[in-house]
Amino acid sequence: MKALDKFKTFHFLKGGKFFLYITLMFLISACQKEEAKITVVDFDKTNIYPEINQKLYPIIPTFLGNFTRNYYGNEAPDKLELIGKLFLGVNTTKVGSKELKWGGAGWTGQPLLFLEDTILYIVQGTYSHRLMKIKADGLSLKWAYDFEDMIKGTGTFYHKVGTNLNMIIQGARLGKTKNLRSKVVPSYRAIDFYTGKNLWKLNSRKTASYSRDVDGSTLILNDTAYIGLENGIFTVYNPDPDSAEITDNILQPEIFEEHYLYYEADRQKHRGNLVTESSPSVLNNHIYISSGSGHIWGYNLKTRKIDFDFKTGSDIDGSPVVTDDGCIIVAIEKEYIKGQGGVFKIDPTKPADSCVVWFFPVENKKFASWQGGVIGSATVNDHYIKAGSAMPNLCAFSAIDGNLYVVKSKELSGNFAWGPNLKHRYPTPKLAYKYYISNSISTPVFVGNKIVAASYDGIHLFSFDDKLNFKMLAHYQTNSTEATPSVFNRKIFIASKDGHLYILGEKGKPINPNSQEVAEMQNFPMRNIYYYMRKSLAKQDL
């Protein structure tokens, strides 16, 4: 998207209506910037970024692998043997008036994976305040960039077409020396992939939300990025550092639009908990994002307005995950609701009052500060179902009640359950498998016919066949694992709050792929970034 030609707009949500406030108006000549326009990726090309350095292959370049949040790795191991372990450090952060010491990495904290030639690298955000680029074989540090506070979320890789610019866009907590009243809280930053140097900082400005952190992972379509900040603002911006300008004495990216993800009524019910922690997903000509204000929003890429709003009233931390039948799956926490938390499958092409395909409630069970529900995201196996396979479409999620649930995402049970607010009864999906893994806020992932699920009791590895015979293959004990795993070439990469980054799998197998394996997968990772978008966007006139 190019800069708006007449004005920048800010859309405020009040009383269920949009009011347009013109905050900056400037005239430009016809030879200057054109009207904002989102172009469509040519999905017939095998390499989405044809001008990228062909020796660099992003494998897991954003949270949950791509911008539909449904790719999690290429091949999982059969065992959970310790292959490598790296201490990521510890540091302090303020939670309210208390200063706490945390180590390693937590929610969502998924390792990003990249191949440079045949060398595998990990990019990991940490509770020790550092974004680290790590050589996987030997777990040696390439560089570390110091934020001003701990990093909870997962970054996103960005490549500027036609250049050698590659960078990681990463959020963090607001800063130990900052508070909600600080004029500038630069908690969102772009870091050069090769050098670890800062390229710009974004001020997460003060709103009615009680947070100015950034946990979500940005979504990038061509030259435009989309992110939900914890201040409750859905921000559309230009990630290119060349377009950044000095504002409030820091170099900040160009902002195209801002949309508030809460109403005045949400402020009254949720008070300051208007936080957006999820990562946006793209489906058809919409971007979907869930918010702690109790809504699942849809942003229209054609009109550049929010025109879908499914209200649950609950806190929602999980990210919308796109299915191959054009729906989204969203996890629901039990907070601000009378009923149970759980997982929704939603068809966003239908009106909000009739869009629910199914709802699966989980047990109400208190743990730590949570009352129940699902804190992490739900994931699907759609990517891994081969043509002609008898494998059913599945959805997995881990709950505060301690269970890993696997349901059939396209088959209903014939039963109904009350929704989160006890106002509507919804169809429920068929339960395929349930296993107690201990309390969890982590996101389990499918890779082929395996599931990797983490909890406060460690990492669990499951297998299943087309007839849904499940087996728990292995369990590796760690302390307080909240992060999301990444999987590549029969290795599992995951960080824990015990202070360490782990590589688990089968001993004796090399971490780095050989040159033949790299040649076979050269363009594969780039396709994964936009998996299903070629179905949903390729023919869309945006």
N, C-alpha and C positions, 0 to 999 in steps of 0.2 A: 504494500500500500504506500502510495506517495502522500505527501503532506496535503491536507485539505486546502483548497484554493482560496476560500473566503474567510473561514473562521475555524477555530477549534471549539468543540462542543463538549459540554458536560451534562449528562442526563441524570437528573435526580428523581428518585422514586418516592412519591408522596401520595398517600391516599389512593394507591392503585393506579395512578396516572403518571405519565411522563411530563415533566416540565423542562423545557429547553432553555438553558441559560447560556447566553453568549458571553464568554469570559475574555476572549481575545479576538478582535476583529482587525484584519489588516487587508489592504488592497495589494494586489500583485498584477504585474503586467501579463499579457497573453503569452509572452515568451518564457515566463518563469514556470513555477511548479504546476503540474496538471492536477485535475481533480482526483481525489483518492479513488483507486480502483484495485480490487483484489483479482489477481490473475490465477489461472488454474494450472497446476502442474501437469506436464505431459506424461501421463502414466504409461504410455507405450514405450517410453525409453526405459531401459533396464537400470540406468544410473540416474537417480533423481537429481543429483548434483553433478552434471557432466564435467564441470570444470574443477572439481575438487582434486587435490593431490591424490593420485591413484594409489599411493602407498599408505594412505590413511583410511581405515575402514571403521566407522562407528558400528558397534555391535549392539550395545544397550545405550542409546544416546540421550534418553530421557526417562522419566518415571514410567514404569511398566512398558518400556521398550519402544513405544511409538506414540503417535498422537491420537490413536484410538484406544490406547492403553490396553492392548490385548496381545502383545508379543513379549515373551519372558525368557527366551533362550533357545538354543538349537538342539542340545542333547544333554540329558541329565545322567548322572552316574547311577550305579547299582549299590554303592556303599557310601558311607560317610566317614572315611578315614581322614585324619588330619594331614594335609599336605603342606600347609603353611599358616603362620600366625604372626601378625604384626601388631605391636602395641601402638595405638593411635594417640595416646596421651589423655590427660584429664585437665579440666579447667573449671572455673566457677561461672555461675550465672545467677541472676536475680529472679526469683519467683515471688512476686509480691514484695514484701519487705525482707524476705529471707534470701540469704546467699547460699546456694547449693553447689556442691562439687559433683560433677558428672564426668564420665569418661567414655571413650569409644564413640559409638554413634547409636542413635535411636530412631524413632518414627519420623519420616518414612525411610530416610537414610539408605536408599538403594545405591549400590556401587554402579557407576557408569563404566562401560567396557569399550576399549578401542584397540584396534590393531594398527601399529605403525610398522609397515612391511610385514614381518612375521613375529614381531614382538608385541605381546599383550600388555596393555596398560590399564590401570584402574584409576578412576577419579572418584574420590570419596570425601564427602563432607563429614566433619567430626564435631563432637562435643568439646574438643580441645580448641575450638574456634578456628581450626585450619581447614582449608580446602586443599587436599593432597593429591598429587599425581604420583602413582606408585607403579613401578615395574613389577609385574605379577610374578615372574620367575625370580625368586630370591627375595621378593618383597622389599626392594630398595626404593628410597624416596627420590623422585625426579625433581620435584619442587613442592613448596607449600606456600599458600597465600593465607595471611592472617586476617580474619574478620575481627570485628570488635565484640563478638559474642558467639555463642555456640550455634552450630548449624544443625537444623533438624530435618530439613527437606532434602529433595533430590534435585540436582541441576539439570540443565538441558544444553545440548551441544548446538552451536550455530556456526554455519559456514557461509561466508559471503562469496557468492558466485563470481567467478572471474578474478579472484584474488587468492592470496595465501592466508587470509584471515580465518582462523578457526578459534572459537572461544567457548567457554562454559559460562552460562548465565545461572547464578546461584543466589538463593536467599538465605537469611540467617535471622537470629533474634535481634532485637532493636539495638543492643549495645549496652555494656555495663555502665558506661558513663552517661547514658541517655535515659530519658523517661518519656511518658506520654505527652508531656508539655514541651519537649524540646522542639526547637524550630526545624531542625534537620535531623532525620534518622535515616541514614543511607544503608538500609538493611538489605538492599537488592543490588547485585553487582555483576559486571561482566569481567571475566578473567581470561587472559590469553592462554590458549591451550598448550602452546609450546613453551612459553617463558614463565607463566604464572604471574604475569604483571596485570595490574588493574587497568581496565579500559574505560569504564564509566561506573557511576554509582547513581542509584535512584532513591530519592527521598520518599519514604513511605509516610505520607503526611497525616496529620492528626485528623481524626473523624470522631464519630460517636462510638466507634469500636474501642474496646479496651486493649487492643493490640496494634502494634506497628511492626510486627515481625513479618517474615515472608517464608512460608512453608511449601507453597505450591511450586510445581514445575511449569515453566512457560511452554506454550504451544506456538509453533512458528509455521506460517504458511507463506512461502516465498519470502518476501522482505518485510513481513509484518508479524509481530509477536503479540500474544494474548496471555494475560496472567491475572489471577485473582489474588490480591494482596490481603493480608490479615486486617487491614484497616477497613475492609468491606468494599473495596473499589475494584471493579473489573477494568483493567487497564489495557488499552490497545496502543502499542508503541513501536517505534523503529529501533531494532536492536543494533543497527550499524553504528559503530563508534564515530564514523566520519560525519554523521548527522547530529551528534551530541553537541550540546551547548552548555556553557557555564551558567548555572542557576544556583543561587544561594551558596556561591563560592565553591561548588563542586561541578564536575562535568557530568551532565545528566542526559539520558537518551531523549529523543524527540517523542513527545506524547501526542497521539492522534485523537484519542477519545478516552473518557472515563465514565463508567456507569456504576452507580451505587447499587449494591446487592442487598438492600434492605429497605423496608418501608418504615414510616414513623411508628406504626403499630408494633413492629418487631422490636423497636427500641424500648417500648413500654413493657413488652413481655420478656425479652431477653436481656434487657438493660445493655451492658456493654459487650455481651457475647454476640457480636455481629460479625464474627471472624470468618474469613474464607481461608480454609487450609487445603482445600482440594486442588487438583490439577485439571485444567479444562481438556475436553475431548472434542473431536470434530466428527460430525455425521451429517451427510448430505450438505446442505448450505447453512448449517448451524454449528455453533460451538456451544457445548453444554458444560455447565459448572454448578456444583453444589455449594451451599453456603451454610455457615453456622446460624444464620438468621432464620433457618428453617425452610429454605426454598431450593428447588432445582430449577435453574434458569436456562433459557435458550436464547442465544444471541444470533440474530439473523445476519449472515454475511452479505446479503444483498442490500438490505435496508439499513444495516449498521445500527439496529435497535434490538432491544430485548423484547421478544414477542411470545415467549413461552415461560410459564411460571407454574410449577407444581409445588404446592405448599404442603409440607409435612408438619411444620411447627417444631420439629425436633432439631437438635444440633446434628449437623452432618459433616463428618470429617473425610469420608471416603470419596474417591474420584469416580465420576461416571465412566463406565467401561462399555465400549461399543460391541454389539453382537452382530453376527453375520446376517441376521434377519431384520436389521435396521432399527434395533431397540437399544436402550441403555440400561445398565444395571447399576444401582446405587445402594450403598450400605447406609443404615440409619442407626444412630446412637439413641439410647434411652435417656433423654434429657428434655425437659419442658413438655413431656407427653404423658398421658394417662395410661397408655397401653404399652406394648412391647416394641423394642427396637428390632431390627432385622434387615432384610434386603428386598428392594423393589426391582422388578423388571418393568420398564416403562416404554410405551410406544409414543414417542414425542410428536408423531405426525397427527395424533388425535388431540382433541381438546383436553385440557388439564383435568376436567371432571370425569373423563372416561379413558384416560391413557394407561391405567394400570393393567398390565398383563397378569402379573401375580405378585404376591407378597409372602415372604417366608419369615415368620417371627421366630426369634430366639428367646431363650429363657431370661427372665429378669434375675440377674445375679449381681450383687455389688462386689466390686473389687477396686481397691485403692480409692480413687476419687470418682470412679465410674459407677453408674447405676445399672449398666447392662447394655445390650445392643452390640453392634459391630462398629468398631472404630476405624479399622483399616478398610481397604477396598476389597470388593469381590472381584474375582477374575474368571475368565472363561477359556475353554479349550478349543474354540472355533478355529483358530489358526492351524491347529495340529491335526484336524480331521481331513484325511486324504479322500480324494474322489473315489466313490465306491465303497468306502469304509462303512462298517456297521457300528462304528463308535458313535454313541449319542452325544449331543451337545450338552456340556456340563458347566456348572458354575460352582466355584468353591469360595468359602469365606470362613474366617476364624473369628470367634466371638468372645466377649468378656466372660461368658458362662463356661469357657474352657474347652469348648468343642470345635473341631473342624467339621464343617458341614459341606457336603457335595450334593447338589440337586440337579435334576434334569431341566435344563433351561427352556426346553421346548415342549415339555410334557407336563400336563396338569394332573394333580392327584385326585380331583373330583371333590375335594374338601375346600372349605372356606375358612378364613381367619380374619379376626378383627384387625383393622389397620392401627397405626401408632396412636391415633387420637380416639379410638373406639367409636368412630362415627360411621365407618364403612366396613363391609365385609368383602374381602378379596379372595379370588382363587389362589390356591397354593400349588407350588410345583411338587413333583414327585421327589422324595428324598432318596438319593442313591447310596449315601454313606455318611456315617457319623462316627467320629473317633475323638476321645478325650485327649487333648494335647496340653492342657493347663491353660490358664487365662492368657489371652493374647490380644494385642492390638496390631499385630503384624499382618501383612497381606500375603496369603499363600499364592504360589504360582504353579501353573501347569507347564510342563515341558514334555511334549509327546504323551506317553502313557504314564507319566509320573507327576506327583505333586510334591513340592517342597513347602513345608509349613513351619514357621517359627513361633515360639511362645516364650513365656517366662521360665519354661522348663527346657529350653534348648531348641534344636532343629530336628525336624522329623521328615523322613523320606518315605513316600508311599508309591506303590505301583497299582495299576488296574488294567483289565483287559476289556475287550468289546462287550463282554457280558456283564461288566461291572463287578467283577470279582476283585476286591481291594485287598492289598496286603501292606502292612507296615514293614518296610525293608530295613530301616535303620533309624537310630536316634543318637544324636550327638549332644551331650550335655554342655550348655553354656549358661551363663547367669544373665537373666533379663534381656532377652533378645526381642526387640521391638521393630527392627529394621526389616526391609524387604530384600529378599535374595535376588541375585542375578545368576544366570546359568550359561555356561559356554563350554563346549567340547568336553562334556562329562565332568565338569568342575562346578562347584557351587561357591559363590562369593557372597559373604554376608558379614556385617559388623554387629557387635553386641555392646550393650552398656557395661559389660565387664572390662571395657577398655580396648578390646582387640578387634582386628579384622581377620576373618578366617577364610581359608580356602580348603574346602572339603571335597572328597571324591574318592578315587581309586589310586592308591599309591603305585608308582612305577610308570605312570602315563605322563608324558610331557605336558607342560602348561602351554607352551607356545605351539601353534600349528606349524606343520611343515609347508614348504613353498607350494606343493601341489594342492594341499587343502586350502591355502589362501587363494590360489588361482581359481579354484572351484567356487569360492564364496565371494569373489571380488565385489560383485554388485548386490549380493544378497542382503547385507545389512541395511543399505539405503532403501531397498524396497520395503523392508520391515518397518521403517519409520512411518510409512504411509499405508501400511496394510489396511485393506478394506476401503481406503480413500479412493483407490482406483475404481471401485464399484460405485462409491457414493458421490465422488466429485468429478470424475473424468469427463462426464458429459454435462455437468452443470454449467450454466452460463451465469457466472458470478459478476 
